[in-house]
């Protein structure tokens, strides 16, 4: 969700006449950004540390560059407000989660008044999807269906910063999806803080399953995903819609957080171990090849050895393809931060290492089951860091597993689809080392090619210092980055 918000921030700035800084420009280069935007997260303490560390690093850079501006937005800005300017008085703009559309105006006001602008809206001004967006991918896109959250999990500060759930009208969502497909997008991911609670704000408990089925009728849309659902709202009609809608992918990311009923109760999670495993069982019955991933917190206040063993039990039973594991991070302002029984760091670390080791073993075993299968891989950009050295390309299988494959002889672009045989499995990726069975050039690949050519032309203009007609002189703006992990 923060990545998609960053796309909106970039879109707003480009519409205001700014252009992105040349990639690779260092802090001492003349081409380094005149504006730097931090889009922050507040879920974990490490985000705070990284933000203030980065701001400190930029202070001398700004001192050497008259007119340079720094803006901080997102959840940490919503939470800390005036604290950011007190800790880093060289910051020019602070804006919150509800008013990201104000960024260009705030930057201009800070420039004219020569003082920091702090503007934090307490409620959503307009649904963010109405804002211009500079999408990072030409072939895959995020689509927000709701913002905010009605849950009260004791460890989570997000509802206090994002507000109550607000749903978009189904017609608006489908109009955006259809427009994206017309531009060449072949894969969308539906986004919500609690994505399958969609409909609670508009009074339709089956709205999410209806939305999945409606996406299945959009011609040219090949892949539909969604993140992140809550077990409380995971109903049978959603499972049926996933199984019966051809372009909804056999993939599910559903946070567990803990396998202990006692800890789940203390977390104020409205399900228990039996309910969670029951959902997994139903999903696998409807979609036997579905890859299921999760989030788990280790060391929540009051967690005993017996509680932790229950988490390990669920991991063994569920056999997740992947798990994002976190050590509990105390967030001021949440009920859990004040709870008794805070678990010592050494104990949390030991449990965390045991959990990671178990999940690594299961991930590898589950990936080995993919060897010998033939899969269609949507070619991606930036997924394989070693692709240049190994002469491979990378992409995602329908179940979202990462696949590295031998580069075919014919031209292949991000957004195209390559059919390959899986020959090797590692815990976090698959390899297809033989020749491809087939290459399908797609409209999504055409869109990537057009965009790549346009970006190259624009970058060349920036490097030459050519102003955009009808816009202010170019001011380099890097992609806004999330301050979380």
N, C-alpha and C positions, 0 to 999 in steps of 0.2 A: 504494500500500500504506500509506503514511503517512496519507493522507486517511481510509482505512478504519479505521486504528488510532485516529485522532482521533474518528471516529464512536463507537468503543467507549468511549473516555475520556468523551465526553459522556454516553453511555448509562449508564456506571457512576455518574457524578456525579448524574445525574437520578434514578437508582434510589435513591441515598443521600439524596435529598431536596433537592438543590440545583436551582436554576432558572437558565436562561440570562439573561445580562445584556441589558437592552433594547438593541436595535441602535442604533448611533450615539451611545451615551453616551460622552462625552469623559472624559479622565483627571481633570479637575477637577470632574466632575459627581458629585452624591450617588449617582446610579444606576450609577456605574462599578463594574466587577466587584470583588467581594471576593476572588475566586480567579481567577488567570490561569494557564493551563497552556500550556507550550510543548512541542509534539511535534516533535522535531528530526530532521534528516537529517545524515549525516556524509560524503556522497558527494563534496562539493566544499567548498573552503576558505571560500567565501562564506557558507556556512551558519554556521560558527563566528563569523564577524564579525557577522552579523546577529543571532545569539542574544545575544552579549555587548553589542551596541549596544542592543538592546531591553531587556535586563535593566538596563543603566545608566539608561535613560530611565525605568524604573519605580521605581528606588530612591527618589527623592524623593516619588513618588506613594504608595508604601507607608509612608513615614515620616509622611505626613499622615493615613493611614487606619489606625487601630489595628485589629488583627485581620485585615488583608488578608494573603493567602497567595499565594506564587508557587511553582509546581512546574515542573520541567524533566524531560522524559522522552524516549524514543526513542533513536536510534542515537548521537547525540552524547553523551547522558547515559551510555550503555553504555560509550563510549570514554573520556570524560573523568572520570567518577565524582567523586572528591573535588575535582578541579580546579575544578569549577563553583562549589562552595561557597567555595573559597579565593578565586576571582576575584570572586564575587558573594555575600558572606556573608549578604545579605538573602534569599537563596533558602531556602525552607522544606523542599522535598522534591525529591529527585533519584531517579528510578526508571528502570529499563532497558527493553530491548525484550522481555524474557522475563517481566516481572512487572507489566504495565500494570494488571492486576486489583487490585493492592495500593494503587492511588492513594487511594481514599477513606480507608482505614485509616491510611495514612501521613500524610495531611492532619490527621486527628483526633489522631494521636500527636504530631505536631509542635505542634499547638495546646495539648495538655495538658502536654507536657514543655517547651515553649517553647525548642526547639532543633531545628536542621535534621535531617531524616531522610534518610539516603542508603541506599538498598536496591537492589542490583544482583544479580539472579539470574544464575547462570552458564549455566543451561539452561532450556528452556521448562517452566513449571509446568503449564500446561493449554493446549490449542489455543485461541487467542483467540476463535474463533467461538462458544465457549460463553459468552462474556461478553455482557451486555446492550449493545445498540447503538442509538444515536439516529441513524438514517439521514438524511442531508441531503436526499435526494430521495424522493418518494413513488412515483415511476414507474420509476426506474433504481437498481440496487443492485450493490454489489461483493460478491463471494462468494469468500472465500479457500479455495483447495484445498490449499495447502501453505505452509509457512514455511521460511526458511533456504535455503541453497544449498551444493551440493557442489563447485562450481567453484572454481578457484584463480587467477582472473584477476589479473595482477600489479598492476593499477592500482586494484583494488577492495578496499575495506575491509569491505564488507557481510557476507561470510561470517564474518568474525571477530566481528561484532556481532550477527548474526542466528542464527548457528549452522548446524549441518548440516541438510539438508532433512528435514522431517517432513511426511508426507502424511496428509490426512484420509481416512477411510473413504468410499468412493463413496456408500454409503447415507446417511451424514450430510450430504454435500454436496447430494445430490438432495432430501433432506428439507428443507434450508434453502431451496433453490430453490423447491420446491413451496409452502412456507409463505409466501415472499415473493410469489409469484404470487397466492396466495389473498388477500393483503393489497392487491393491485392493481398490483404491479410488473409491467412488461411487458418490461423489458430488464435483463439481468444481464451483468456482466463478471467472468469467472473470473480470480482473482489468484494469482500465485505468483512468487517471486523468479526462478525459471526454470520457468515455468508448464507447458511441455510435457515437462519431465522428470518430471512427475507419474507415479507408479507405481514409480519406482526404490526408494522406501522400502517399498513393499508387494509388490515382486517381480512386477510386470506391466508389460512394456514397451509394451503397447498400451492402458494404462489411460486415457491422455488422450483418444485417439480414441474409446474406448468411452464416456467421460464426455460428450464432445460429442454423440455420437449419442443418449445417454440424455436429454440436455437437449432434444433435438429432439422427444421424446415427451411433454414436459410441456405439457399443455393450457393455453393462455392465455399461454404464454411466446413473445413475438413476436421478440425479438432476443437473440442470444447473442454476446458478444465475449470475448476473452481477452488478457492481457498479463502479462509479456512473454516470448515464447518465445526459445529459444537455437537457433541453426542446427545445433548438434551433435545435438540431439534432434528435429530436424524431419524426421519420417519420412513415407513415402508414405501410410501409413494415416491420418495426421493430415490430409494434403491431401485424401484421399478423403472423410474424415468432414466436412471443411469444405464441400466441393463438393456432397455428397449430403444434407446436413442443412439443411432449408429455413430454419430460424430462426438458423443460424450465419451471421453477416454476411460479405459479401465484402470483408473488411478484414483486413490483417495488419500488425502492428508488430513488426519483427524487427531487433534491433540489428546493425549492421555493425561499428562501431567503427573499422575501417580496411580499406582495399582492398589493402594491401600484405601479401603472404605473410610477409615478414620481420618486419614490425611485429606481425602477428597471432601469429606464433610467440613474439615477445618479450612480448606481452600474455598469453601462455598461453591463447589462444583456440583451440579444438580443431577449427577448420575453416580453409579457405583460400579465396581469391577464387573459384576455379572451383566449389567446393562451394556457396558462397553464391549465386552467379548461377544455378547449376543449380536450386536451390530456387525462386528467383524465377521461372524459366522454367516449372517444373512447376506452380506456383501459378497463373500466368497461363494456362497451357494448360487447367487445370481450371476456373478462374474468370476469364474474360477481362476482366471489369469490376472486378476486385478493386483496391482502393486500398492501396498498400503504403507504409509509412513506416518510418523507421529512426532510430538514434542513431549519431553519428559523433564520435570524439575526434580533435582536431587537435593536433599537436605532442607526441605521445608520445615519451619519451626514445629517441634514436637515429633518429627519423624523418628521412629525407633528402628532398631535392626529388623524387627519383625515386619514393620511397615515397608521397609525397603525390600525385604524378601518378597513381599506381595507384588511390588513393581517388577522385580525380576521374573516372577511367575507369569505376569501378564505378557511381558516381552517374549518369554518362551512360548506361550500359548498363541499369541497373535502373529509371531514370526514376521515382524515388520521388514519391509525391503530396506528401510532407512529410518533412523531416529535422530532427531535434533535434540541433543541432551544438554541441559544447563544446570549449573550449580545455582541454588537459590540465591537471589540477589535482593537484599533488603532495600525497599524503595520507600523513602519518607513519604508519609501521607497515606499509606495503605495500612489496613488493619493488621496484616501479617507482620509488619515492621515492629509492632508493639506487643506481639505475642510472646508468652513465656516459652522456654524450651528451644531457644535458638541453638542450632546444632553447631558444634565446634568445627572450624575450618578443616582440621586434619581428618575428622570423621567424614565430612562431606566429600573431601578429595578422594578418600579411599573408596567410598561407595561409588562415586562418579567413575573412577577408573574401572571398577568391576562392571558397571553397567555398560560402559563403552566397549570393554573387551567382549562381553556377551553379545552385544548388538553387532559388533564387527564380525564375529563368528557366524551369526545368523544371516547377516547381509551377504556374506560370502557364499554360504550354503544356498541361499535363495537365488543368488545370481548364477551359481553353477547350474541350476535347473534350466537356465536360459540357453545353455550351450547346445548347439544343434538346431535351434529354432531359426526360422526365417522371419525377419521383421522389417517393417517399413520405417526408415529413419528420416525425420524431417531435419534437413541439414541446417545447422545453426552457425552463428557467428560468435567467436570468442569463447566457445565451450571447451576447446582443446588447446591448452597452453603449449603443448609440445608438438602440435600438428605440423608445424613447419619443419622440425627436425626429423619427424617420423614419416613424413609424406602421407599423412592421414588427414581425413576430415572427421568432424564430430557432429553429433546431433542427438535427438531424443526419439526413443521408441514410443509407440502409443502409450505404454504404461509409465512413461516419463523417465525410464532408465537411460543413463548416458551411454552412448555407443560411439566408440572410435572405430573408423573403418578405413580400409585401404582406398586411396584416392582413385576413382575410376579414370579411364583414359579420356572419356568425353568430358566436356566442360560441365561443372556442377557449381551451382550458386546457392548461398543461403536461401532457404525457402523452397528449394527443390526437394524431391523425395527420392531416396535411394533404397532399394531393396537388397538386404544383405543377409548372410548366414552368420550367426554368432559362433565364434570358434574358441573363445577364452573368456573367463570371468574373473574379475577382481572384486573386492568388497564394495567399491564405489563406482565401478564402470564395467562395461563389456567391450570385447574386441571382436571385430569381424575382419580377419586378415586375408581372406580370399577375394577373388574378383566379385564385383557386385553383380547381382542377378538382373538388375535393371535400374535405369535412371529415368525419372519422370520430371521433365522440366515443367514448371508450374507458373501460374500468374503471380504467385508470391515471389518466385525467383525473378520474374520480370520486374516486379515492383522494387525488389532489392537492387537490381541492376540500374534502374532509372534513378533511384535515390542515391546510389553510390556515385553515379556520374554527376548528379546535381551537387552533392556535397564536395566533390573534388573541385568543381568549378567555383563554388562559393569560397572554399579554403584558399584557392589560388588568388581570388580577389582580395581576401583579407590580408594575405601575405604581401600583396602589392600595395595595400593601403587604399583600395578603391572604395569610396563611400557608396552606400546603398541609396538609390534614387528615392527622394522624398522622405528619407529617414535621417536621424542624427548621425554624425560620424561614427564609424564602427567602434564599439566598446567591447572588448573581448570578455566573454562570459563562459566559464567552464560549466560542465554538467553539474547541477547541484548534487552534492553527495550526502548520503545518510550517515549520521554520526553514530549508528549502532554497529553491532558486530557483523 
